[in-house]
Amino acid sequence: MRRRDFIKVTVGLAAVWPLAARAQQQQPMPVVAFLKSTTPEEYAHLVRAFRQGLSEAGFAEGRNVTIEYRWAENQLDRLPFDAGLP
């Protein structure tokens, strides 16, 4: 994994996490966006680790958190650059 990609994912998740935690207190299910410029196969191990981390924090996909996955498959124009984040 390239360092730049790792930093993008880490910063993106760090920015979304407080929003998800705040949304959970307001009843609606939080939505976490997982945006990646590559293919799902290249990052399957990170998705597993991410889900494991959520599970350890008390979140279960589909039960109390929604995760939206977007894969550009190495075509950057396919990624939404305005993901609705502040």
C-alpha positions in Angstrom: 0.0 0.0 0.0 1.3 3.4 -0.8 1.8 5.8 2.0 -0.3 8.5 0.3 -3.3 6.2 -0.1 -3.0 5.1 3.6 -2.9 8.7 4.7 -6.0 9.6 2.6 -8.0 6.7 4.0 -6.9 7.5 7.6 -7.7 11.2 7.3 -11.0 10.5 5.6 -12.1 8.1 8.3 -10.9 10.4 11.1 -13.0 13.2 9.6 -16.1 11.1 9.3 -15.9 9.3 12.7 -17.1 12.3 14.8 -20.0 12.9 12.5 -21.1 9.2 12.7 -20.8 9.3 16.5 -22.9 12.5 16.7 -25.5 11.1 14.3 -25.9 8.0 16.4 -27.0 10.1 19.4 -29.8 11.6 17.3 -31.5 8.3 16.4 -30.8 8.1 12.6 -28.3 5.5 11.6 -24.8 7.0 10.9 -23.5 6.6 7.4 -19.7 6.2 6.8 -18.4 6.7 3.3 -15.4 4.5 2.2 -14.0 6.1 -0.9 -11.0 4.5 -2.7 -9.4 5.1 -6.0 -8.5 1.5 -6.6 -10.4 -1.8 -6.8 -12.1 -3.6 -3.9 -9.8 -6.6 -4.3 -6.7 -4.4 -3.6 -8.1 -3.2 -0.2 -10.1 -6.2 0.9 -7.7 -6.7 3.9 -8.3 -3.1 5.0 -12.0 -3.3 4.7 -11.9 -6.4 6.9 -9.8 -4.6 9.4 -12.1 -1.6 9.3 -15.2 -3.7 9.9 -13.4 -5.5 12.7 -12.5 -2.1 14.3 -16.1 -1.0 14.0 -17.3 -4.2 15.6 -14.9 -3.8 18.5 -16.3 -0.3 19.0 -19.8 -1.7 19.2 -20.9 -1.0 15.6 -22.5 -3.6 13.3 -22.9 -2.8 9.6 -26.6 -2.7 8.8 -27.6 -2.7 12.5 -26.4 0.6 13.9 -24.1 1.9 11.1 -24.3 2.1 7.3 -21.2 2.0 5.2 -21.2 3.3 1.7 -18.4 1.9 -0.4 -17.3 3.7 -3.6 -14.5 2.2 -5.7 -13.1 4.2 -8.7 -11.2 1.2 -10.0 -8.2 3.4 -10.9 -10.4 6.0 -12.7 -10.2 9.1 -10.5 -13.0 10.8 -12.4 -15.4 8.2 -10.9 -14.9 9.3 -7.3 -17.3 11.9 -6.0 -15.0 14.7 -4.7 -17.9 16.4 -2.9 -19.0 13.6 -0.6 -21.2 15.9 1.5 -18.5 16.4 4.1 -17.9 19.8 5.6 
